Amino acid sequence: MNRTFAFAHADCLFRRIVRFAPVMLAVAAFGGGERCRGEVTLPALISDNMVLQRGTRANVWGKADPGESVTVRLGPDLAQTMAGTDGNWGVKLNALPSGGPYDLTVSGKNTITVHNVAVGEVWVCAGESNMEYKVVAARDAQKEMAEADMPMVRVFVVKHDAQEEPQGDCEGAWVVCDPDSVKDFPAVAYFFARELNLEMRVPFGLIESAWGTSRVEAWTPRATLEKDPALHGVLDRYDQAVADYPEALTDYQGKVAAMGVALAARGASGGPVAEPVRPLEPGGAREPAALFNGMIAPLARYTIRGVLWYQGESDTGDPELYGKLFPAMIEGWRTVWNEGEFPFFYVQLSGFLGRHAQPEASNWAELREAQRQALNTPKTGMAVTVDTGVEHDMHPPDKQDVGHRLALIAESEVYGKEGVTTSGPVYAGMAVADGKAAISFTHTDGRLVGRNGAALKGFQIAGADGNFVWADAKIDGDRVIVQSKDVPAPAAVRYAWADFPDCDLFNKDGLPAGPFRTDGVGAEASPAATPGKRKHRAE
């Protein structure tokens, strides 16, 4: 087959492929069970409908008898190797341009054929429940699903698996996008891939590895936690929870028994009684590195373009620790993949909980600040989404804007498209005169815009006493003038600094200003990409 297959023809052929053909692979060698002697096997990721990363030497690997000769063929390309003494083997295919469909054939003492293989762009899509959030629950779901006949977009959903040690394989299967299957696709990742696929006309493979209500330390390699003394507290905290659990459980059971006795004694005439809180059982998704071991380590040999990340809600209890853990996790993943500083783009948390009558301290705002500071890590990008939140709903249905903003960053930073606006207004400085604070911004794209007119909500101002009050704010060119009659000598300004803030400030391209505080930690970094770093261009 001509590997420079024209995409207009490829798209037509994709639509003729049987999309849910049985996976003709023996995965038992990776997940338990005895392999037949001499049987070559492949991991779950290397299966029907897979997408291989274009423009680089993609990895293919598996198991065989020690010393067994293995041949891998994809289209016109052929690679050969020999299984090691442990039965593991691996090859790197020659770099291929976008195209397909291909058959991938792996031959040893037996032959496996993987069907409907595409070559394109591969992104790991990880995090917690907002990354798991499915298209069927998103805004305009019925319309989105009806229009989702997109065979050049495929997804592999990694089954939940928490492990004490890194695993070599996972459970899952590649699924081709169509109006029926798309309902179970991760919505943010799908809208990201759909936009880029329509723009670039190349296949996109999405590997979803997410678990709701998971903390960042569960996704961090244990070696990363162990080598950094600043992170040892994570392991110590967990070890203490394990040690304390038997006593905490006994105490809980005693309280439950006492509550039962009290209820029986007073009869049905009494009012409601607050039940004791059951202590969280150690292990599973709570254990540091457990989700990395079970759901990321098995992916680390798969050649990818980059990572999309949507997580942090479960870490709002300790934003300061998150500020240390999150960048360390990114570097830990890059070390394990051993593909250099691949792009790592993530979503800043949207608004949640409710509005407050007066400015208050906010862990959610501090977590967003910790996410912004992670832009100091090379080759990262952040999509600001604080404006997409729904009051008291941790899972806002507007996943289209989230995917779109991630796609803008990828277009500019990875795929080399010029003139793309990737960021809303970014705080650049404050000047105080005549009782007013003039806040300047970059990334205005020529004009600041107020969503609800010239008067802006969401700004707070304080004097030297640090007592913040709501402020009057108006756009003045590329600045916002902030003042309050109650603060004659401004010392600090905050914007969108709340659990569920008002967010009215945008640039003319419709992208929101991110939350900031002039009394915050460190200098602002662009929420589009780490400044001053070489862009990671696709082949």
Secondary structure, DSSP 4 states (H G I P E B T S, - for coil): --TT--HHHHHHHHTTS-TTPPP----HHHHSSPPPTT--B--TTSSTT-EEETTS--EEEEE-STT-EEEEEETTEEEEEE--TTSEEEEEPPP--SEEEEEEEEESSSEEEEEEEEEEEEEEEEESHHHH-BGGGSTTHHHHHHT--EEEEEEEEPPP---SS--S-----EEEE-TTGGGGSBHHHHHHHHHHHHHH---EEEEEEE-SS--GGGGS-HHHHHH-GGGHHHHHHHHHHHHHHHHHHHHHHHHHHHHHHHHHHHGGGS---PPPPPPPPSSGGGSTTHHIIIIIGGGTTS--SEEEEE--GGGTT-HHHHHHHHHHHHHHHHHHHTS-S--EEEE-----S---SS----HHHHHHHHHHHGGGSTTEEEE--GGG-BTTBSS-S--HHHHHHHHHHHHHHTS--TT------EEEEEEEETTEEEEEEE--TT-EEETTSSB--SEEEE-TT---EE-EEEEETTEEEEE-TT-SS--EEEES-SSS----EEETTSPBPPPEETTSSS----SSS-TTS------
